Amino acid sequence: MKTEDIENQDEQKWKSVNQLLSRAGSHLNILEEEIDVEVQHQYMDLLEHLIKSGDFKTLREDAIIHAQDLFDEAVDDERKKTLLILLSMVDDVSIYRSIESFQKQDTPIKPWATIALQQSRMLIQSNLLDESTVFVSTGLGGHDTLLRYFCVYIANEGVTLQPFQWDIVKKETELVVTKSQGEIEQFEHFEKYVTFILLLPIEANLKEIFNSIIDECNTYGNFLSENIIITNVKKLSIEEIDDFLKSKSPKHKSRPF
């Protein structure tokens, strides 16, 4: 299969997901905190294991009895992870408050508590409204109905970015992102690229947004590559960006969700 065919298929899948999520409207819950995707996978794997274990209801009832074990330093973290998952599936405000209190503590499993708190909140809201909700989680999280993205705009070969070009990039990005009902959270500039952390609506057409930004910037001297890095998995370090650019030309619209 041709590369462009794969890209078209991926784009159609992304549009379908966006359409589904945009229809969820006010019943959309986005995990706001930045949590390692691997931790999220581990959380969901353990949840699936517990559900398939045979008697999830009994496990959940036992977790309610032992909810205060979350605050017991003698109880190991693995047991607390299981407790968090089971308690997150209990439709009870007092249990939600217990998870919330634990989540506020600085512990090694705080990310697990954060996911559990979101799950618990979503369960209570769904039952209260008698309507299902959609839970969206990414490595970088989001805010309200906006997803967070880390973006790298790359200078064309042989170009060293100058202060006036940094200003152009920031201004044009701000104009397009604001028009798209999004926000700029962070902007950093370097000699060979600039980076942004952006919040964009979940239904945003990323290809149109970033093509528009790059095209408009390049009317001032064609100094940016059409290839960019976009991810909502994690904020890349300078070393990771440099290594990536050395290893291969970044593929436009790189979105490892």
C-alpha positions in Angstrom: 0.0 0.0 0.0 1.3 3.5 -0.9 2.3 5.8 1.9 -0.2 8.4 0.8 -3.0 5.8 1.0 -2.0 5.0 4.6 -2.0 8.7 5.4 -5.5 9.1 3.8 -6.8 6.1 5.9 -5.4 7.5 9.1 -6.9 10.9 8.3 -10.3 9.4 7.7 -10.1 7.5 11.0 -9.1 10.7 12.9 -12.0 12.5 11.3 -14.4 9.7 12.4 -13.1 9.8 16.0 -13.4 13.6 16.0 -17.0 13.5 14.8 -17.9 10.9 17.4 -16.3 13.0 20.2 -17.7 16.3 19.1 -21.2 14.8 19.2 -20.6 14.0 22.9 -20.7 17.7 23.6 -21.1 18.5 27.3 -20.8 14.8 28.1 -17.1 14.8 27.2 -14.6 14.3 30.0 -11.0 15.0 29.2 -8.2 14.0 31.6 -6.6 17.4 32.3 -3.3 16.3 33.9 -0.2 15.2 32.0 0.1 11.5 32.8 2.5 9.1 31.1 0.7 7.0 28.5 2.3 3.8 29.8 0.8 4.5 33.3 -2.6 4.9 31.6 -2.2 1.6 29.8 -1.2 -0.2 33.1 -4.2 1.3 34.8 -6.6 0.1 32.1 -4.9 -3.3 31.9 -5.4 -3.9 35.6 -9.0 -2.7 35.4 -9.7 -5.2 32.6 -8.0 -8.0 34.6 -10.1 -7.2 37.7 -13.3 -7.2 35.7 -12.4 -10.5 34.1 -11.3 -12.1 37.5 -14.7 -13.6 38.1 -16.4 -11.6 40.9 -15.8 -7.9 40.4 -18.8 -7.0 42.5 -17.3 -8.8 45.6 -13.9 -7.2 45.0 -15.6 -3.8 44.8 -17.5 -4.3 48.0 -14.4 -5.4 49.8 -12.6 -2.2 48.5 -15.3 0.0 50.0 -14.7 -1.7 53.4 -11.0 -1.1 53.1 -11.1 2.4 51.5 -9.1 3.9 54.4 -6.2 1.6 53.5 -5.3 4.2 50.9 -4.0 6.4 53.7 -2.2 3.6 55.6 1.6 3.7 55.0 1.8 0.0 55.9 -0.2 -0.9 52.8 2.0 -1.3 49.7 1.4 0.7 46.5 0.4 -2.3 44.4 -2.5 -2.9 46.8 -3.4 0.8 46.7 -3.5 0.7 42.9 -6.0 -2.1 43.0 -8.1 -0.2 45.6 -8.1 3.0 43.5 -9.4 1.2 40.5 -12.1 -0.7 42.4 -13.2 2.4 44.3 -13.3 4.4 41.1 -16.1 2.1 40.0 -18.3 2.9 43.0 -21.1 5.4 42.6 -20.8 7.1 46.0 -19.8 10.7 46.7 -18.1 9.7 50.0 -15.9 7.3 48.1 -15.2 10.0 45.5 -14.1 12.3 48.4 -11.7 9.6 49.7 -10.1 9.2 46.3 -9.9 13.0 46.0 -8.2 13.3 49.4 -5.7 10.7 48.5 -5.1 12.2 45.1 -4.1 15.5 46.7 -1.2 13.8 48.5 2.3 13.6 47.0 2.7 9.9 46.6 4.5 7.7 44.0 1.1 6.6 42.7 -0.5 10.0 42.4 -1.0 9.5 38.6 -3.1 6.4 39.4 -5.1 8.4 41.9 -5.7 11.1 39.3 -7.0 8.7 36.7 -9.2 7.0 39.4 -10.6 10.4 40.5 -11.6 11.2 36.9 -13.2 7.8 36.5 -15.1 8.2 39.7 -16.3 11.7 38.8 -17.4 10.5 35.4 -19.4 7.6 36.9 -21.2 9.8 39.4 -22.0 12.4 36.7 -23.3 9.7 34.3 -25.6 8.2 36.9 -26.8 11.6 38.1 -27.6 12.7 34.6 -28.8 9.3 33.5 -26.7 9.8 30.4 -23.4 8.1 29.3 -20.3 10.2 29.0 -17.1 9.8 27.0 -13.7 9.8 28.8 -10.7 11.0 26.7 -7.2 10.6 28.1 -3.9 11.5 26.4 -0.3 11.8 27.6 -0.4 15.6 27.7 -4.0 15.9 28.9 -6.2 18.9 28.2 -8.5 21.4 29.7 -12.3 21.5 29.4 -13.0 20.3 25.8 -9.5 21.3 24.6 -6.7 18.8 24.0 -3.1 19.7 24.7 -0.5 19.3 21.9 3.3 19.7 21.8 4.4 21.1 18.4 7.8 21.7 16.8 8.1 24.0 13.7 11.4 23.3 12.0 13.6 25.7 10.0 14.4 25.0 6.4 17.7 23.5 5.6 20.5 26.1 6.0 18.3 28.6 7.9 19.2 29.9 11.3 16.1 31.4 12.9 16.4 35.1 13.8 14.5 37.0 16.6 12.1 38.6 14.0 11.3 35.2 12.6 10.5 33.9 16.1 8.1 36.8 16.5 6.4 36.0 13.2 5.9 32.4 14.1 4.4 33.3 17.5 2.1 36.0 16.1 0.8 33.8 13.2 0.3 30.8 15.5 -1.6 33.0 18.0 -3.9 34.4 15.3 -4.8 31.0 13.9 -5.1 29.2 17.2 -7.2 31.9 18.7 -9.5 31.9 15.7 -9.8 28.1 16.2 -11.0 28.7 19.8 -7.7 27.4 21.2 -4.9 28.8 23.4 -1.1 29.0 23.5 0.3 27.7 26.8 4.0 27.8 26.1 6.4 29.1 23.4 10.1 28.5 23.2 12.5 29.4 20.4 15.9 27.9 19.2 18.2 28.4 16.2 16.7 25.5 14.2 13.2 25.2 15.5 10.5 26.7 17.7 8.2 24.7 20.0 4.7 25.3 21.3 2.4 23.7 23.8 -1.1 24.4 22.5 -4.7 23.7 23.6 -7.0 23.0 20.7 -10.6 21.9 20.4 -11.0 18.1 20.2 -12.7 18.5 16.8 -10.1 20.8 15.4 -8.7 20.1 11.9 -5.0 19.9 12.8 -3.9 19.6 9.2 -5.7 22.8 8.1 -4.5 24.7 11.2 -0.8 23.9 10.9 -0.7 24.2 7.1 -2.3 27.7 7.5 0.3 28.7 10.1 3.3 27.5 8.1 2.1 28.9 4.8 1.4 32.3 6.4 4.8 32.4 8.1 6.6 31.5 4.8 5.1 34.5 3.1 7.8 36.4 5.1 10.7 34.5 3.5 10.1 30.8 3.2 12.1 30.0 6.4 10.0 27.1 7.8 9.8 23.5 6.6 6.5 22.1 5.7 7.4 19.1 8.0 6.4 19.5 11.6 6.2 17.4 14.7 2.8 17.2 16.5 2.1 14.9 19.5 -0.2 14.7 22.4 1.7 11.9 24.1 4.5 13.9 25.8 6.6 17.1 25.7 9.8 16.2 23.9 13.1 17.2 25.4 15.6 19.2 23.4 17.7 16.1 23.2 14.8 14.1 21.9 14.0 16.7 19.2 17.6 16.9 18.2 18.0 13.1 18.0 14.7 12.9 16.0 15.8 15.5 13.5 19.2 13.8 13.0 17.7 10.4 12.5 15.1 11.2 9.9 13.0 13.9 8.4 9.9 14.4 10.5 6.7 13.4 8.8 4.1 16.1 8.6 1.1 15.6 10.8 3.0 13.2 13.2 0.3 12.5 15.8 1.2 9.4 17.9 -2.0 9.2 20.0 
